Amino acid sequence: MVLKSLATAEQTGQRVAEPELYRLKGELLMIKDPGKVAEAERCLCTAIDVARRQGAKLFELRATLSLARLIASHGRPDEARAMLTDIYNWFTEGFDTADLKEAKALLEELAT
């Protein structure tokens, strides 16, 4: 379904949800085949890049959160913390939302 949606976005030019679709593709790759770390990481980096180009900070946060979890679990916690801190600090409100609460919890976990 995600791949079909990405193809539809490409064909129609309707790219609003494109960062989220790449994030989901990366998440699904990690679930389906944990050995495809590099491919999942590429999907998540693409999600972040597309979100940045669109100025879609919520999608950027979600993708960065997914990528931070992935790379922290593969021995790169400092890199994960740095990238998540950058996007988390961009926000000035909405800290009661699920996404920002989740980001804060991961930051706290990575700080220990």
C-alpha positions in Angstrom: 0.0 0.0 0.0 2.8 2.4 0.9 4.6 1.7 -2.4 1.4 2.2 -4.4 0.8 5.5 -2.6 4.3 6.7 -3.4 3.8 5.8 -7.0 0.5 7.7 -7.0 2.2 10.8 -5.5 4.8 10.6 -8.2 2.2 10.3 -11.0 -0.2 13.0 -9.7 2.2 15.4 -8.2 0.2 15.3 -4.9 3.1 15.1 -2.5 1.7 16.4 0.8 2.0 13.0 2.5 5.2 12.0 0.7 7.5 12.4 3.8 5.1 10.3 5.9 4.9 7.6 3.2 8.7 7.3 3.1 8.8 7.2 6.9 6.3 4.4 6.9 8.2 2.5 4.2 11.3 2.7 6.4 9.4 1.6 9.5 7.8 -1.4 7.6 11.2 -2.4 6.3 12.6 -2.6 9.8 9.6 -4.7 10.9 9.6 -7.0 7.9 13.3 -7.5 7.5 15.5 -6.2 10.3 18.5 -6.9 8.2 17.6 -4.1 5.7 18.9 -1.4 8.0 20.7 0.6 5.3 17.6 0.6 3.1 15.4 1.6 6.0 17.8 4.4 6.9 17.7 5.7 3.3 13.9 5.8 3.4 13.9 7.7 6.6 16.6 10.1 5.4 14.5 10.7 2.2 11.4 11.4 4.4 13.4 14.0 6.4 14.8 15.6 3.2 11.3 15.8 1.6 9.8 17.2 4.8 12.4 19.9 5.0 11.8 20.9 1.4 8.1 21.1 2.1 8.6 22.9 5.4 6.6 20.1 7.1 8.1 20.2 10.6 5.7 17.6 12.0 6.6 15.1 9.3 10.3 16.0 9.8 10.0 15.3 13.5 8.3 12.0 13.0 10.9 10.8 10.4 13.8 12.0 12.6 12.3 10.2 15.6 12.1 7.0 13.6 15.7 7.4 12.3 17.0 8.3 15.7 15.5 5.1 17.1 17.0 3.1 14.3 20.5 4.4 14.5 20.6 4.4 18.3 19.7 0.7 18.3 22.7 0.2 16.0 25.3 1.8 18.3 25.0 5.4 17.3 23.2 7.0 20.2 25.2 10.3 20.1 24.3 10.9 16.5 20.7 10.0 17.2 20.5 12.4 20.1 22.1 15.3 18.1 19.7 14.9 15.2 16.6 14.6 17.4 17.7 17.6 19.5 18.0 19.8 16.5 14.4 19.2 15.3 12.9 19.1 18.8 14.4 22.5 19.7 12.8 24.0 16.6 9.3 23.7 18.3 8.2 26.4 20.6 4.7 25.0 21.4 2.7 21.9 21.3 4.8 20.0 23.8 1.7 18.2 25.0 1.3 16.4 21.6 2.1 12.8 21.3 4.9 13.3 18.8 6.8 15.8 21.0 6.2 13.8 24.1 7.7 10.8 22.3 10.7 12.8 21.1 11.3 14.1 24.6 11.2 10.6 26.1 13.7 9.3 23.5 16.0 12.3 24.2 15.9 11.6 27.9 16.6 7.9 27.2 19.5 8.7 25.0 20.9 11.1 27.5 21.5 8.3 30.0 
